[in-house]
Amino acid sequence: MAPLSINPRSLNADERAVLEHILSAEFVGASQLRSQLDRTEVIAVWGPDSVSVDLRVREPCEHAALATALAPVDAHVHDLSGAYVGEILVWTDRGATLAALEFARVTDEMPTSLPAVVDGRLSCPA
């Protein structure tokens, strides 16, 4: 399914919190991606009820120099009982700017919200 374009909007509190948490990891390009957050907007959703979104960073911004389109961070998501339910992926546009925030789930049910940062981990209600 192709993403559904929306009127560009600022990151909501949940999207920003998850991105801040993931981009707090130290890797080549992380500081540049963090510096883009204030200039990042959501331009599409991945489905009518999806929490995964496409992003665009307004210029001017400091570009990262990642070797791949995927930020190199393991952002596993667990439910409150500790069971693994998926992971959060941060995609970039040619390694330079934030391009998408994806909740890649391994459960049958689509999540209705992004995970919360609880004790330094990404956690979803059971």
ChimeraX commands (.cxc) that place a marker at each C-alpha (Angstrom):
marker #1 position 0.00,0.00,0.00 radius 0.5
marker #1 position 1.32,3.44,-0.92 radius 0.5
marker #1 position 1.59,6.05,1.82 radius 0.5
marker #1 position -1.36,8.43,2.15 radius 0.5
marker #1 position -0.29,12.04,1.68 radius 0.5
marker #1 position -1.47,14.51,4.29 radius 0.5
marker #1 position -1.15,18.24,4.76 radius 0.5
marker #1 position 2.35,18.63,6.23 radius 0.5
marker #1 position 2.31,18.93,10.00 radius 0.5
marker #1 position 4.83,19.16,12.80 radius 0.5
marker #1 position 5.90,16.03,14.65 radius 0.5
marker #1 position 3.47,15.18,17.43 radius 0.5
marker #1 position 4.75,14.61,20.97 radius 0.5
marker #1 position 4.91,10.81,20.61 radius 0.5
marker #1 position 6.76,10.92,17.28 radius 0.5
marker #1 position 9.26,13.43,18.63 radius 0.5
marker #1 position 9.84,11.47,21.85 radius 0.5
marker #1 position 10.51,8.23,19.96 radius 0.5
marker #1 position 12.84,9.97,17.50 radius 0.5
marker #1 position 14.70,11.74,20.31 radius 0.5
marker #1 position 15.14,8.44,22.14 radius 0.5
marker #1 position 16.44,6.59,19.09 radius 0.5
marker #1 position 18.66,9.43,17.94 radius 0.5
marker #1 position 20.20,9.71,21.42 radius 0.5
marker #1 position 22.31,6.70,20.41 radius 0.5
marker #1 position 25.79,7.59,19.26 radius 0.5
marker #1 position 26.51,6.72,15.64 radius 0.5
marker #1 position 27.99,8.57,12.68 radius 0.5
marker #1 position 25.41,11.16,11.63 radius 0.5
marker #1 position 23.29,11.00,14.81 radius 0.5
marker #1 position 24.01,14.59,15.85 radius 0.5
marker #1 position 23.05,15.89,12.41 radius 0.5
marker #1 position 19.80,13.90,12.45 radius 0.5
marker #1 position 19.04,15.20,15.97 radius 0.5
marker #1 position 19.60,18.76,14.74 radius 0.5
marker #1 position 16.92,18.21,12.06 radius 0.5
marker #1 position 14.07,17.48,14.50 radius 0.5
marker #1 position 12.87,21.09,14.77 radius 0.5
marker #1 position 12.67,21.28,10.96 radius 0.5
marker #1 position 11.00,17.88,10.45 radius 0.5
marker #1 position 7.39,17.52,9.39 radius 0.5
marker #1 position 5.09,14.57,8.71 radius 0.5
marker #1 position 3.98,14.44,5.07 radius 0.5
marker #1 position 2.24,11.02,4.82 radius 0.5
marker #1 position 0.90,8.14,6.88 radius 0.5
marker #1 position 1.42,4.51,5.87 radius 0.5
marker #1 position -2.26,3.64,6.12 radius 0.5
marker #1 position -5.51,4.93,7.62 radius 0.5
marker #1 position -4.71,3.69,11.14 radius 0.5
marker #1 position -0.92,3.39,10.87 radius 0.5
marker #1 position 1.47,5.07,13.29 radius 0.5
marker #1 position 4.27,4.79,10.68 radius 0.5
marker #1 position 4.85,8.06,8.82 radius 0.5
marker #1 position 6.89,9.64,6.06 radius 0.5
marker #1 position 8.94,12.66,7.02 radius 0.5
marker #1 position 10.45,15.66,5.30 radius 0.5
marker #1 position 13.09,17.99,6.69 radius 0.5
marker #1 position 12.76,21.62,5.68 radius 0.5
marker #1 position 15.97,23.23,4.42 radius 0.5
marker #1 position 18.31,24.65,5.45 radius 0.5
marker #1 position 19.52,21.85,7.66 radius 0.5
marker #1 position 22.73,20.05,8.49 radius 0.5
marker #1 position 22.89,16.84,6.46 radius 0.5
marker #1 position 24.08,13.56,7.92 radius 0.5
marker #1 position 26.43,11.22,6.08 radius 0.5
marker #1 position 25.09,7.76,6.90 radius 0.5
marker #1 position 26.35,4.87,4.80 radius 0.5
marker #1 position 22.82,3.42,4.51 radius 0.5
marker #1 position 19.25,4.70,4.40 radius 0.5
marker #1 position 18.47,3.06,7.76 radius 0.5
marker #1 position 19.73,4.60,11.00 radius 0.5
marker #1 position 21.98,1.98,12.64 radius 0.5
marker #1 position 20.07,1.62,15.92 radius 0.5
marker #1 position 18.42,-1.44,17.46 radius 0.5
marker #1 position 15.18,0.02,18.79 radius 0.5
marker #1 position 13.29,-3.05,19.99 radius 0.5
marker #1 position 9.80,-2.59,21.40 radius 0.5
marker #1 position 8.46,-4.75,24.25 radius 0.5
marker #1 position 5.05,-4.86,25.86 radius 0.5
marker #1 position 4.66,-4.32,29.60 radius 0.5
marker #1 position 5.19,-8.05,30.26 radius 0.5
marker #1 position 8.54,-7.87,28.44 radius 0.5
marker #1 position 7.48,-9.70,25.26 radius 0.5
marker #1 position 9.06,-8.47,22.02 radius 0.5
marker #1 position 6.39,-6.86,19.79 radius 0.5
marker #1 position 8.49,-5.20,17.09 radius 0.5
marker #1 position 10.99,-2.46,16.48 radius 0.5
marker #1 position 11.15,1.15,15.45 radius 0.5
marker #1 position 13.06,1.92,12.27 radius 0.5
marker #1 position 14.27,5.40,11.34 radius 0.5
marker #1 position 14.74,5.81,7.60 radius 0.5
marker #1 position 16.74,8.55,5.91 radius 0.5
marker #1 position 16.79,10.06,2.46 radius 0.5
marker #1 position 20.10,8.80,1.04 radius 0.5
marker #1 position 21.61,8.91,4.53 radius 0.5
marker #1 position 21.25,12.69,4.73 radius 0.5
marker #1 position 17.88,13.68,6.21 radius 0.5
marker #1 position 15.08,12.04,8.18 radius 0.5
marker #1 position 12.63,10.36,5.79 radius 0.5
marker #1 position 10.37,7.96,7.74 radius 0.5
marker #1 position 9.50,6.60,11.16 radius 0.5
marker #1 position 8.30,2.99,11.01 radius 0.5
marker #1 position 6.83,0.77,13.72 radius 0.5
marker #1 position 7.69,-2.67,12.33 radius 0.5
marker #1 position 5.48,-4.98,14.36 radius 0.5
marker #1 position 5.59,-8.75,14.73 radius 0.5
marker #1 position 2.10,-8.98,16.18 radius 0.5
marker #1 position -1.17,-9.66,14.37 radius 0.5
marker #1 position -2.75,-6.43,15.58 radius 0.5
marker #1 position -1.65,-3.07,14.27 radius 0.5
marker #1 position -0.50,-0.78,17.08 radius 0.5
marker #1 position -2.73,2.19,17.74 radius 0.5
marker #1 position 0.08,4.34,19.12 radius 0.5
marker #1 position 3.83,4.60,19.10 radius 0.5
marker #1 position 5.61,3.07,22.08 radius 0.5
marker #1 position 6.50,5.17,25.10 radius 0.5
marker #1 position 10.01,5.47,26.48 radius 0.5
marker #1 position 9.87,3.72,29.86 radius 0.5
marker #1 position 13.08,3.30,31.87 radius 0.5
marker #1 position 15.16,3.84,28.74 radius 0.5
marker #1 position 13.26,1.21,26.70 radius 0.5
marker #1 position 10.50,1.44,24.12 radius 0.5
marker #1 position 7.37,-0.05,25.67 radius 0.5
marker #1 position 3.79,-0.62,24.49 radius 0.5
marker #1 position 0.78,-1.53,26.58 radius 0.5
marker #1 position 0.04,-5.29,26.48 radius 0.5
marker link #1:1,2 radius 0.2
marker link #1:2,3 radius 0.2
marker link #1:3,4 radius 0.2
marker link #1:4,5 radius 0.2
marker link #1:5,6 radius 0.2
marker link #1:6,7 radius 0.2
marker link #1:7,8 radius 0.2
marker link #1:8,9 radius 0.2
marker link #1:9,10 radius 0.2
marker link #1:10,11 radius 0.2
marker link #1:11,12 radius 0.2
marker link #1:12,13 radius 0.2
marker link #1:13,14 radius 0.2
marker link #1:14,15 radius 0.2
marker link #1:15,16 radius 0.2
marker link #1:16,17 radius 0.2
marker link #1:17,18 radius 0.2
marker link #1:18,19 radius 0.2
marker link #1:19,20 radius 0.2
marker link #1:20,21 radius 0.2
marker link #1:21,22 radius 0.2
marker link #1:22,23 radius 0.2
marker link #1:23,24 radius 0.2
marker link #1:24,25 radius 0.2
marker link #1:25,26 radius 0.2
marker link #1:26,27 radius 0.2
marker link #1:27,28 radius 0.2
marker link #1:28,29 radius 0.2
marker link #1:29,30 radius 0.2
marker link #1:30,31 radius 0.2
marker link #1:31,32 radius 0.2
marker link #1:32,33 radius 0.2
marker link #1:33,34 radius 0.2
marker link #1:34,35 radius 0.2
marker link #1:35,36 radius 0.2
marker link #1:36,37 radius 0.2
marker link #1:37,38 radius 0.2
marker link #1:38,39 radius 0.2
marker link #1:39,40 radius 0.2
marker link #1:40,41 radius 0.2
marker link #1:41,42 radius 0.2
marker link #1:42,43 radius 0.2
marker link #1:43,44 radius 0.2
marker link #1:44,45 radius 0.2
marker link #1:45,46 radius 0.2
marker link #1:46,47 radius 0.2
marker link #1:47,48 radius 0.2
marker link #1:48,49 radius 0.2
marker link #1:49,50 radius 0.2
marker link #1:50,51 radius 0.2
marker link #1:51,52 radius 0.2
marker link #1:52,53 radius 0.2
marker link #1:53,54 radius 0.2
marker link #1:54,55 radius 0.2
marker link #1:55,56 radius 0.2
marker link #1:56,57 radius 0.2
marker link #1:57,58 radius 0.2
marker link #1:58,59 radius 0.2
marker link #1:59,60 radius 0.2
marker link #1:60,61 radius 0.2
marker link #1:61,62 radius 0.2
marker link #1:62,63 radius 0.2
marker link #1:63,64 radius 0.2
marker link #1:64,65 radius 0.2
marker link #1:65,66 radius 0.2
marker link #1:66,67 radius 0.2
marker link #1:67,68 radius 0.2
marker link #1:68,69 radius 0.2
marker link #1:69,70 radius 0.2
marker link #1:70,71 radius 0.2
marker link #1:71,72 radius 0.2
marker link #1:72,73 radius 0.2
marker link #1:73,74 radius 0.2
marker link #1:74,75 radius 0.2
marker link #1:75,76 radius 0.2
marker link #1:76,77 radius 0.2
marker link #1:77,78 radius 0.2
marker link #1:78,79 radius 0.2
marker link #1:79,80 radius 0.2
marker link #1:80,81 radius 0.2
marker link #1:81,82 radius 0.2
marker link #1:82,83 radius 0.2
marker link #1:83,84 radius 0.2
marker link #1:84,85 radius 0.2
marker link #1:85,86 radius 0.2
marker link #1:86,87 radius 0.2
marker link #1:87,88 radius 0.2
marker link #1:88,89 radius 0.2
marker link #1:89,90 radius 0.2
marker link #1:90,91 radius 0.2
marker link #1:91,92 radius 0.2
marker link #1:92,93 radius 0.2
marker link #1:93,94 radius 0.2
marker link #1:94,95 radius 0.2
marker link #1:95,96 radius 0.2
marker link #1:96,97 radius 0.2
marker link #1:97,98 radius 0.2
marker link #1:98,99 radius 0.2
marker link #1:99,100 radius 0.2
marker link #1:100,101 radius 0.2
marker link #1:101,102 radius 0.2
marker link #1:102,103 radius 0.2
marker link #1:103,104 radius 0.2
marker link #1:104,105 radius 0.2
marker link #1:105,106 radius 0.2
marker link #1:106,107 radius 0.2
marker link #1:107,108 radius 0.2
marker link #1:108,109 radius 0.2
marker link #1:109,110 radius 0.2
marker link #1:110,111 radius 0.2
marker link #1:111,112 radius 0.2
marker link #1:112,113 radius 0.2
marker link #1:113,114 radius 0.2
marker link #1:114,115 radius 0.2
marker link #1:115,116 radius 0.2
marker link #1:116,117 radius 0.2
marker link #1:117,118 radius 0.2
marker link #1:118,119 radius 0.2
marker link #1:119,120 radius 0.2
marker link #1:120,121 radius 0.2
marker link #1:121,122 radius 0.2
marker link #1:122,123 radius 0.2
marker link #1:123,124 radius 0.2
marker link #1:124,125 radius 0.2
marker link #1:125,126 radius 0.2
view
